[in-house]
Amino acid sequence: MRDGRGCYELLRMAIAIRSSAQRLRDRARGSQRLDRLAQALTGAVALEPGGPSSVFGADELLPVYPQLAALESARSRSGGA
């Protein structure tokens, strides 16, 4: 079992990682390359195994979903045939 100080350090690291990821996402958001990539999928029908993923939402890093004509997601079933 971790002591209070160890838990505090883990929490501090998690916050720092999340903050860094948010800064990178903010910097990449609105990138012309990413916008062109999303626009290239206008009208497409897509299959996303394991999806949907938040990163492809309207206000996210790569806003693909709003461009699609249709999206199917395939999730694996666990523990059964």
N, C-alpha and C positions, 0 to 999 in steps of 0.2 A: 504494500500500500504506500502511496506517495504521501510525503508530508505536505503541509500547506504551502511551503515555499516552492516545492517541485511543481505542484499544480498551478501555482501562480506563474511560474516560468513557462509552462506549457500553454497556458492561456495567453500570455504575452506574445509568445511565438506565433500562435494561431492568429491573433489579431494583426500582427505585423505581416504575415503571409497574405491574409485577406486584403489588407490595405494595399500591399504591393500589387496583388492581382487586379484590384479595382483600378489602380493608377494605370496599369498596362492596358486594361480593357478600355478605359477612357481615352487613352492616347490612340488606340487602334480604331475606336469607334469613329465613323465618318471618313475613314480612309477611302480614297478614291478607288483603290484596287479592290477592296472589300465590297464597296458599293457596286462596282462593275460586275463583280462575280455574282452578287445577289441578283442584279438586274438580268444577267445572262440566263437566269433560271425562270424568268417570267413566263407563266403559262405551263410550266413543267408539272409533271406528275411524279411524285417522289415516294420512295419507300425508305423509312428510317428504322433500321433494326434497333430496338431498345429505346426508341424515342417516344414522345417528342422531347427535344432538348431545349432548355431555356436559352442557350446561346444563339439559337436561330430565330428567336422571337422578334417582334416588330421593333422594339427599342433596344435590342441587344447588339452584340459584337458583329454578327453576320446575319442581318435581317432577311433570311431566305423565306421563311414561312409566308409572309404577306405576298410574295411574288408567285407562289405556287398556285396552280389550278386545283391540285388535290395532294393530300399527304396521307399516306398509310403508315402506321407504325406497327412493328412486329416485336412483340415481347415474348421472351421464352417462358414457358411454363416450368415451374420447378416442382419436383416431387411427383410427377405423374406422367402417364403415357398419353 
